[in-house]
Amino acid sequence: MTDRTDRTDRARRGAPGDGGEFAAVDAELSARGFTRLHFELDRIESLLDLLGSPQRAYPSIHLTGTNGKTSTARMIDSLLRAFGLHTGRYTSPHLETVRERISLDGEPVDEERFVATYREVAPLAELVDQRSAEPLTYFDMTTALAFATFADAPVDVAVVEVGLGGAEDSTNVIQAPVAVLTPIGLDHTEWLGDTIEDIALHKAGIIHSGATVVCAAQEEEAARPILERCAEVGATIAREGSEFGVLRRSVAVGGQVLSIQGLGGVYEEVFVPLHGAHQAQNAAVALAAVEAFLGAGAKRQLDVETVREGFATASSPGRLEKVRNAPTILLDGAHNPHGMAATVTAIQEEFAFSKLVGVLAVLGDKDAASLLELLEPVLDSLVVTRNGSPRAMPAEELAALAREVFGAERVEVAEEMPDAIEAAVAEAESDVPGELAGVGVLITGSVVTVADARRLLKR
């Protein structure tokens, strides 16, 4: 108890108005830790009860899946705002600041609001900690902060992304009327199980009684537990490929143009400023989710111009995000084989690089060998490094794996991210006659990797 009280006191000593208060709160949140021994909802439910159940003050759209959750959430948010709704959005992880996780009307909450909400939540969190064998985690706290922020705003609807899994995730207290499942693959197997079926069973836990489920195309192993859960709780399901989906897509400058079959009809000439077939799929899922929330269906289609407006303003930082030209530098947070396969396909289809150099840094628990095998056909050479996470794979360990896939002559090692980027740019520019228009650098392997690179490149 003394340690927790000391943390609270330290946070209170931050100087208001100079960023000191926010920095102190940020530090106290981080001190709570990011993992727990036992996954259960008792602690977050107790905290939210003490706060007056803010998550009940508005309806929510709840998202889970292995890949595409954040991009889909951001597109849902953009569409809802185009239709005049005040939105709250909760996603994770963040790239630069924890405030990105909690957005109001598309913008991260400001430091003053974040600190004020924390001041209300922290004393109640201390009470819950005192009654529990295990304290509330960083994610528990940011979840409670998000729900309280949305209730105070107030918002018309919250778009909420799970942190891990679904059934026992801290966000699974909202019992949302619309549940969204993006594609499910193997990831976080140490917590969710070794098979896609096990993982899908966890993720299907966000489906509650009477919900409308919007489900991306799934492997049969994943589809089975999802359908069983829907039958068990009496949920209605709309499936990609049956009730909705992408009819046509064409590459355009800065993104792609789609024709989407929605729940309420066909939406033609929809420009989405994001790259890749996977983002087209995410767009179709997002549109179906918004249709379900707004009551569109067989007898009612959403206004097509408003849908176009919503998609045109969508963004997803760190997802094939271009941050530099000549040479082109792309940032992509793919960190598992399913996500990297989508990234590689998008690069092959939508970017005409004459030379592409990779910068790769991964976390130690990821399938680095599979990531390397997927990247090898599209990269001329690779610089391996480590990112700023305590869980990062050491650069030399990653280099050993890379040499087996790429060959020693195509792999360079840099211990620090700034050196890795400098080496990759130098390699991309070497031996290339004339202009650098067709030369690129891809920085990938983890959201942490992207965050580290983004801080350096967007200064």
C-alpha distance (Angstrom), angle and dihedral (degrees) to the residues before:
residue distance angle dihedral
M1 . . .
T2 3.80 . .
D3 3.82 92.7 .
R4 3.79 92.0 50.6
T5 3.81 92.4 47.9
D6 3.80 90.3 48.9
R7 3.79 90.1 52.8
T8 3.79 90.8 53.0
D9 3.81 91.8 48.1
R10 3.80 91.4 50.6
A11 3.79 90.8 52.2
R12 3.80 91.1 51.2
R13 3.80 91.1 55.7
G14 3.82 93.3 66.4
A15 3.78 112.9 117.7
P16 3.83 111.6 -109.3
G17 3.77 117.8 -125.4
D18 3.82 97.8 18.6
G19 3.80 100.6 75.2
G20 3.80 90.4 -100.4
E21 3.78 94.2 111.2
F22 3.79 93.0 51.1
A23 3.81 92.4 45.8
A24 3.81 89.8 51.8
V25 3.79 92.5 49.1
D26 3.80 90.5 46.8
A27 3.80 89.9 52.4
E28 3.79 92.6 48.8
L29 3.79 91.5 50.8
S30 3.81 90.8 51.0
A31 3.80 90.6 49.3
R32 3.80 89.1 63.8
G33 3.79 91.0 69.3
F34 3.77 131.4 -128.3
T35 3.80 103.0 -110.7
R36 3.78 137.9 58.4
L37 3.78 136.4 -163.8
H38 3.79 97.2 -132.9
F39 3.81 127.3 36.6
E40 3.78 112.3 -144.0
L41 3.80 137.7 129.3
D42 3.81 99.2 -130.1
R43 3.81 96.5 99.7
I44 3.80 97.9 45.8
E45 3.81 90.2 44.4
S46 3.82 90.6 52.3
L47 3.79 91.9 49.6
L48 3.80 93.4 47.8
D49 3.82 90.6 47.9
L50 3.81 89.1 55.3
L51 3.82 88.7 49.5
G52 3.80 91.6 53.0
S53 3.82 96.6 -102.2
P54 3.83 97.4 -75.7
Q55 3.84 90.8 -179.1
R56 3.83 88.0 70.6
A57 3.82 93.0 60.1
Y58 3.83 94.4 82.5
P59 3.81 139.4 17.3
S60 3.79 118.7 -100.0
I61 3.78 142.1 -152.5
H62 3.81 108.5 -143.2
L63 3.83 122.8 -156.2
T64 3.77 133.1 -164.1
G65 3.81 136.0 158.5
T66 3.80 138.4 111.3
N67 3.80 100.4 -91.1
G68 3.79 136.3 13.9
K69 3.80 98.4 31.0
T70 3.80 97.9 123.7
S71 3.82 95.2 42.3
T72 3.81 90.4 48.4
A73 3.80 91.8 46.6
R74 3.79 91.0 51.2
M75 3.82 91.5 50.2
I76 3.82 91.1 48.4
D77 3.80 89.0 50.4
S78 3.81 92.1 49.7
L79 3.81 92.5 49.1
L80 3.80 93.8 48.4
R81 3.80 90.8 50.4
A82 3.80 90.3 50.3
F83 3.81 86.7 58.1
G84 3.80 90.2 54.7
L85 3.81 100.8 -101.7
H86 3.80 124.5 139.8
T87 3.79 105.9 -125.1
G88 3.76 139.7 -161.0
R89 3.80 118.2 -161.8
Y90 3.80 127.1 -166.1
T91 3.82 116.9 -171.1
S92 3.79 137.6 152.1
P93 2.93 152.8 -106.1
H94 3.80 106.1 23.4
L95 3.79 128.4 -140.4
E96 3.80 104.2 -148.1
T97 3.81 111.5 -3.8
V98 3.78 136.5 15.6
R99 3.81 87.3 -123.7
E100 3.82 88.1 75.5
R101 3.80 88.3 70.3
I102 3.80 91.4 64.8
S103 3.80 113.5 50.1
L104 3.79 130.8 174.7
D105 3.80 116.9 -158.7
G106 3.80 90.0 -14.1
E107 3.81 97.9 -50.1
P108 3.82 128.8 100.1
V109 3.79 112.7 -106.9
D110 3.78 113.1 -98.2
E111 3.80 122.4 -109.4
E112 3.79 94.2 -106.8
R113 3.81 93.9 55.1
F114 3.80 92.1 42.9
V115 3.81 92.3 52.6
A116 3.82 93.4 43.9
T117 3.80 92.0 52.3
Y118 3.77 91.2 46.4
R119 3.82 90.2 53.1
E120 3.81 88.4 57.3
V121 3.79 95.5 45.7
A122 3.82 102.5 39.4
P123 3.85 99.0 70.0
L124 3.79 90.9 50.1
A125 3.79 90.2 47.0
E126 3.79 88.7 55.1
L127 3.82 89.3 55.6
V128 3.80 90.7 52.2
D129 3.81 90.9 47.5
Q130 3.79 91.1 53.1
R131 3.80 90.9 54.5
S132 3.80 95.6 45.0
A133 3.78 134.0 75.7
E134 3.80 88.6 -140.3
P135 3.83 123.9 39.0
L136 3.78 125.4 -125.3
T137 3.81 111.5 -86.2
Y138 3.79 131.1 -130.9
F139 3.81 89.8 -97.2
D140 3.81 92.8 48.0
M141 3.78 89.1 53.8
T142 3.80 97.2 46.1
T143 3.81 88.6 48.2
A144 3.79 91.2 54.0
L145 3.81 90.7 44.8
A146 3.80 90.4 52.4
F147 3.80 94.7 49.7
A148 3.81 91.8 46.4
T149 3.82 91.9 47.2
F150 3.80 91.7 50.9
A151 3.80 92.6 49.7
D152 3.79 92.2 48.3
A153 3.84 95.1 47.4
P154 3.09 88.5 43.7
V155 3.81 111.3 -129.3
D156 3.80 129.0 -166.0
V157 3.80 92.6 -141.5
A158 3.80 138.4 3.2
V159 3.80 123.9 -141.3
V160 3.80 105.9 -153.5
E161 3.81 127.8 -171.8
V162 3.80 120.2 -161.2
G163 3.77 118.6 -120.5
L164 3.81 99.0 -145.6
G165 3.78 130.2 -3.7
G166 3.76 111.2 -32.6
A167 3.80 119.5 -115.2
E168 3.81 95.9 66.1
D169 3.80 98.2 24.0
S170 3.80 114.9 124.5
T171 3.79 90.9 -118.3
N172 3.80 92.2 60.2
V173 3.79 93.0 92.9
I174 3.79 95.0 83.6
Q175 3.83 99.8 74.6
A176 3.80 89.3 -153.0
P177 3.81 120.9 -150.7
V178 3.84 88.8 -135.6
A179 3.81 119.7 45.9
V180 3.81 119.8 -172.5
L181 3.79 125.6 -160.0
T182 3.80 117.3 -167.9
P183 3.85 119.4 -165.8
I184 3.81 113.8 -51.1
G185 3.80 123.4 -142.8
L186 3.80 139.7 147.9
D187 3.81 114.5 -56.3
H188 3.81 136.1 123.5
T189 3.80 87.6 23.7
E190 3.81 91.5 161.7
W191 3.81 88.5 68.6
L192 3.80 106.3 23.2
G193 3.82 104.0 37.4
D194 3.78 139.5 -92.0
T195 3.80 98.6 -89.6
I196 3.79 134.1 62.7
E197 3.81 87.9 -123.4
D198 3.82 91.6 57.3
I199 3.79 91.5 47.5
A200 3.81 92.7 47.7
L201 3.81 89.7 50.4
H202 3.82 89.7 57.7
K203 3.80 93.1 45.6
A204 3.81 94.0 47.2
G205 3.79 86.5 64.0
I206 3.81 90.3 86.9
I207 3.83 88.5 68.8
H208 3.79 109.1 98.6
S209 3.79 135.7 -178.3
G210 3.78 113.8 -57.7
A211 3.81 95.5 1.6
T212 3.78 125.6 146.3
V213 3.79 108.8 -126.6
V214 3.81 121.1 -153.1
C215 3.78 107.6 -164.0
A216 3.80 129.4 -172.0
A217 3.81 117.5 -140.5
Q218 3.80 108.0 -71.4
E219 3.77 138.3 -169.3
E220 3.80 111.7 -101.1
E221 3.82 90.5 -107.5
A222 3.81 89.8 59.9
A223 3.80 97.5 38.3
R224 3.81 94.5 58.1
P225 3.84 99.2 63.7
I226 3.81 90.8 40.7
L227 3.80 92.4 55.2
E228 3.80 91.0 44.0
R229 3.80 90.8 52.6
C230 3.81 91.3 49.6
A231 3.80 90.7 52.1
E232 3.81 91.5 46.3
V233 3.83 95.5 54.7
G234 3.79 99.9 29.5
A235 3.81 96.5 -110.7
T236 3.80 124.2 159.9
I237 3.79 116.0 -128.8
A238 3.81 131.1 -153.4
R239 3.80 112.2 -167.5
E240 3.77 130.8 -157.9
G241 3.77 107.8 -113.7
S242 3.80 93.1 28.4
E243 3.81 110.9 47.1
F244 3.81 98.8 11.5
G245 3.79 143.1 2.2
V246 3.80 148.4 129.6
L247 3.79 111.5 -60.8
R248 3.82 98.2 -177.7
R249 3.77 138.0 -4.4
S250 3.79 133.7 -173.5
V251 3.78 130.7 -175.5
A252 3.81 114.4 -107.8
V253 3.79 134.6 178.8
G254 3.78 106.2 -75.4
G255 3.79 95.6 4.4
Q256 3.79 139.5 -20.9
V257 3.80 142.5 -62.9
L258 3.80 116.9 -127.3
S259 3.75 141.1 -167.5
I260 3.80 106.7 -153.5
Q261 3.78 129.3 -167.2
G262 3.78 103.0 -144.7
L263 3.78 131.1 -175.1
G264 3.80 89.1 -95.8
G265 3.79 102.1 39.2
V266 3.79 143.6 -63.4
Y267 3.81 120.6 -39.9
E268 3.80 110.3 -158.5
E269 3.82 131.8 -163.3
V270 3.80 96.3 15.3
F271 3.81 111.6 167.7
V272 3.80 114.9 -151.1
P273 3.83 115.1 -172.5
L274 3.81 93.1 -145.7
H275 3.80 130.5 92.1
G276 3.78 132.0 -120.5
A277 3.79 142.5 35.0
H278 3.80 88.1 -91.1
Q279 3.81 90.0 61.8
A280 3.81 89.8 48.9
Q281 3.79 87.5 54.1
N282 3.81 90.2 47.9
A283 3.81 89.2 51.2
A284 3.82 92.0 53.5
V285 3.80 90.5 49.3
A286 3.81 91.2 47.7
L287 3.80 92.7 50.3
A288 3.82 92.6 48.9
A289 3.81 90.2 49.4
V290 3.81 91.9 52.3
E291 3.80 90.9 45.8
A292 3.80 90.1 52.0
F293 3.80 91.6 48.0
L294 3.81 94.3 47.4
G295 3.79 93.6 43.9
A296 3.79 100.1 -109.4
G297 3.77 118.2 151.2
A298 3.78 144.1 122.9
K299 3.82 92.5 -25.7
R300 3.80 99.8 36.2
Q301 3.79 133.1 46.4
L302 3.79 124.9 -167.4
D303 3.80 117.8 -114.2
V304 3.80 104.8 -83.0
E305 3.81 96.0 -147.6
T306 3.80 90.9 53.4
V307 3.80 90.2 49.5
R308 3.81 89.7 51.5
E309 3.80 90.3 49.5
G310 3.80 91.7 50.8
F311 3.78 94.9 50.7
A312 3.81 93.9 43.2
T313 3.81 90.8 62.2
A314 3.82 95.9 44.5
S315 3.79 119.8 116.3
S316 3.78 137.8 176.3
P317 3.82 113.6 -165.9
G318 3.76 114.9 -147.7
R319 3.81 94.5 23.3
L320 3.82 106.0 109.5
E321 3.79 85.3 -40.3
K322 3.79 115.5 174.6
V323 3.82 110.2 -139.2
R324 3.82 101.7 163.2
N325 3.81 140.0 26.6
A326 3.83 130.2 -146.4
P327 2.91 93.6 47.7
T328 3.77 99.0 26.9
I329 3.81 110.9 -132.1
L330 3.80 116.9 -159.7
L331 3.80 125.5 -169.7
D332 3.79 119.7 -156.1
G333 3.80 128.2 171.8
A334 3.83 97.5 -152.6
H335 3.81 106.7 146.5
N336 3.81 106.2 162.7
P337 3.82 133.1 50.1
H338 3.81 94.7 -102.6
G339 3.80 92.2 53.1
M340 3.80 94.7 42.0
A341 3.80 91.7 50.9
A342 3.81 89.0 56.2
T343 3.81 91.4 47.9
V344 3.81 93.1 50.0
T345 3.80 91.9 48.5
A346 3.80 91.0 50.7
I347 3.82 91.3 50.6
Q348 3.79 91.6 50.2
E349 3.80 93.3 47.7
E350 3.79 102.7 38.3
F351 3.81 109.7 26.7
A352 3.81 123.9 61.9
F353 3.79 99.7 -157.3
S354 3.78 117.6 173.7
K355 3.80 87.7 -166.7
L356 3.81 129.0 13.5
V357 3.80 125.7 -176.2
G358 3.79 121.6 -168.2
V359 3.78 132.2 -144.1
L360 3.79 110.9 -160.6
A361 3.81 131.5 -173.5
V362 3.79 121.9 160.4
L363 3.78 140.2 178.2
G364 3.78 117.0 -100.4
D365 3.81 95.6 -114.6
K366 3.81 95.6 55.5
D367 3.80 129.3 100.1
A368 3.80 94.8 -104.7
A369 3.81 94.5 167.6
S370 3.81 92.0 59.5
L371 3.80 91.5 46.5
L372 3.79 90.2 52.8
E373 3.81 92.9 48.6
L374 3.80 90.5 52.4
L375 3.81 93.0 48.2
E376 3.80 97.8 45.7
P377 3.84 98.3 81.4
V378 3.83 93.9 53.4
L379 3.81 101.4 39.8
D380 3.79 125.2 77.8
S381 3.79 90.6 -162.3
L382 3.80 140.3 -11.0
V383 3.79 137.3 -135.3
V384 3.81 112.6 -159.3
T385 3.77 122.4 -158.3
R386 3.79 140.1 147.3
N387 3.79 128.8 -100.0
G388 3.77 128.9 -136.0
S389 3.80 97.1 -92.4
P390 3.81 118.9 111.9
R391 3.82 84.5 -134.4
A392 3.82 93.8 56.3
M393 3.79 118.5 132.4
P394 3.85 109.7 -114.4
A395 3.79 112.1 -103.1
E396 3.82 94.3 -122.4
E397 3.81 91.7 51.0
L398 3.79 90.5 51.4
A399 3.82 90.2 44.8
A400 3.81 91.1 55.9
L401 3.79 90.1 55.2
A402 3.81 91.3 44.2
R403 3.80 93.5 52.8
E404 3.81 90.1 55.7
V405 3.81 89.8 56.7
F406 3.81 104.1 31.7
G407 3.80 102.0 26.1
A408 3.79 122.5 -113.2
E409 3.81 94.8 -88.1
R410 3.83 92.6 62.1
V411 3.83 96.8 48.4
E412 3.78 127.9 81.7
V413 3.82 126.6 179.7
A414 3.81 126.6 -141.9
E415 3.79 119.1 173.8
E416 3.82 95.6 -153.0
M417 3.80 130.4 48.5
P418 3.85 96.9 -125.4
D419 3.81 89.9 54.4
A420 3.80 91.4 46.0
I421 3.80 92.9 53.2
E422 3.81 91.8 46.1
A423 3.80 91.1 50.2
A424 3.80 92.9 47.4
V425 3.80 93.2 49.9
A426 3.81 91.2 47.9
E427 3.80 91.0 49.8
A428 3.81 92.2 46.5
E429 3.81 91.0 52.4
S430 3.80 95.5 45.2
D431 3.79 121.3 101.0
V432 3.81 92.1 3.1
P433 3.79 112.4 128.3
G434 3.80 120.4 -145.9
E435 3.79 123.6 -8.3
L436 3.80 124.6 7.2
A437 3.81 95.6 -133.9
G438 3.80 93.4 117.1
V439 3.81 96.1 43.2
G440 3.77 123.0 98.8
V441 3.80 148.2 172.5
L442 3.81 122.0 -148.5
I443 3.82 116.9 -159.5
T444 3.79 111.2 -166.5
G445 3.81 150.0 129.9
S446 3.80 102.8 101.0
V447 3.77 143.6 16.7
V448 3.81 85.9 -116.6
T449 3.81 89.1 55.9
V450 3.80 90.4 51.6
A451 3.80 91.9 47.0
D452 3.82 91.6 51.6
A453 3.81 92.5 48.3
R454 3.78 93.4 43.1
R455 3.80 92.2 56.1
L456 3.81 89.6 52.9
L457 3.80 98.2 42.8
K458 3.79 101.8 40.5
R459 3.79 97.1 52.4
